[in-house]
Amino acid sequence: MRRVTRLLAVPAVAAVLAGFCGGTAHAASGTLYIGNIPYADPAGCKNGAGRAFQLDNDTDGRVFVHPRRDCGGPVIAVIEPGDDRTVPGQSVFVE
């Protein structure tokens, strides 16, 4: 009986935590340009081309630059909304 109680308790706790911690992903409004490629209302991780690339952040969210593809490694630069510059790195994460 204890085993059945434990098995039922784990999904119940997970469901409660999902209700408190879960949320919808928020895409930044606007357009992010990575090189010449526009991304409308971007969200999440985007890979750049090469080891440095031009970013133009025409969104309302911050963009975090990472040194490796797939947003690997620590954040090495933050591009604020409205900023544009050439950055070292291989990927970005859009807040």
Order of alpha helices (4+ residues) and beta strands (2+ residues): alpha-beta-beta-beta-beta-beta-beta-beta-beta
